[in-house]
Amino acid sequence: MRAKLRRAAGLTQQEVAEAVGVKRLAVARWELGQTHPRRPHRAVYMHLLNRLAQRFPEAADEGMPTPASESRGSG
């Protein structure tokens, strides 16, 4: 769903990474579910995803991840 939102907005992983303040590889791993964003990037990434979900509701059909579900892992 994360990648679907990003693509619906016409954004690249690099653009999302720059907006959040991480490397592109971190965004790729988040989208694959291999890792999860850590503070302070988690809040920024969640805000971005929420804004994209508002703009592109058709791409958010799988439901938004919650901050609690994003609390594990690295990124």
Contacts in CASP RR format, 6 or more apart in sequence:
PFRMAT RR
TARGET T0000
AUTHOR 0000-0000-0000
METHOD contacts of the structure
MODEL  1
MRAKLRRAAGLTQQEVAEAVGVKRLAVARWELGQTHPRRPHRAVYMHLLN
RLAQRFPEAADEGMPTPASESRGSG
1 59 0 8 1.000
1 60 0 8 1.000
1 61 0 8 1.000
1 62 0 8 1.000
1 63 0 8 1.000
1 64 0 8 1.000
1 65 0 8 1.000
2 30 0 8 1.000
2 31 0 8 1.000
2 49 0 8 1.000
2 65 0 8 1.000
3 31 0 8 1.000
4 59 0 8 1.000
4 60 0 8 1.000
4 62 0 8 1.000
5 49 0 8 1.000
5 52 0 8 1.000
5 53 0 8 1.000
5 56 0 8 1.000
5 59 0 8 1.000
5 60 0 8 1.000
6 12 0 8 1.000
6 13 0 8 1.000
6 16 0 8 1.000
6 31 0 8 1.000
6 52 0 8 1.000
7 59 0 8 1.000
8 52 0 8 1.000
8 55 0 8 1.000
8 56 0 8 1.000
8 58 0 8 1.000
8 59 0 8 1.000
9 52 0 8 1.000
9 55 0 8 1.000
9 56 0 8 1.000
13 24 0 8 1.000
13 27 0 8 1.000
13 28 0 8 1.000
13 31 0 8 1.000
14 24 0 8 1.000
14 27 0 8 1.000
16 27 0 8 1.000
16 45 0 8 1.000
16 48 0 8 1.000
17 23 0 8 1.000
17 24 0 8 1.000
17 26 0 8 1.000
17 27 0 8 1.000
19 44 0 8 1.000
19 48 0 8 1.000
20 26 0 8 1.000
20 27 0 8 1.000
20 37 0 8 1.000
20 41 0 8 1.000
20 44 0 8 1.000
20 45 0 8 1.000
20 48 0 8 1.000
21 41 0 8 1.000
21 44 0 8 1.000
22 37 0 8 1.000
22 41 0 8 1.000
22 75 0 8 1.000
26 35 0 8 1.000
26 37 0 8 1.000
26 41 0 8 1.000
26 75 0 8 1.000
29 35 0 8 1.000
29 75 0 8 1.000
30 36 0 8 1.000
30 37 0 8 1.000
30 45 0 8 1.000
30 75 0 8 1.000
35 73 0 8 1.000
35 74 0 8 1.000
35 75 0 8 1.000
36 42 0 8 1.000
36 69 0 8 1.000
36 70 0 8 1.000
36 71 0 8 1.000
36 72 0 8 1.000
36 73 0 8 1.000
36 74 0 8 1.000
36 75 0 8 1.000
37 45 0 8 1.000
37 46 0 8 1.000
37 70 0 8 1.000
37 75 0 8 1.000
38 73 0 8 1.000
38 74 0 8 1.000
38 75 0 8 1.000
41 75 0 8 1.000
42 67 0 8 1.000
42 70 0 8 1.000
42 71 0 8 1.000
43 67 0 8 1.000
45 70 0 8 1.000
46 65 0 8 1.000
46 67 0 8 1.000
46 70 0 8 1.000
49 64 0 8 1.000
49 65 0 8 1.000
50 64 0 8 1.000
52 59 0 8 1.000
52 60 0 8 1.000
53 59 0 8 1.000
53 60 0 8 1.000
53 63 0 8 1.000
53 64 0 8 1.000
END
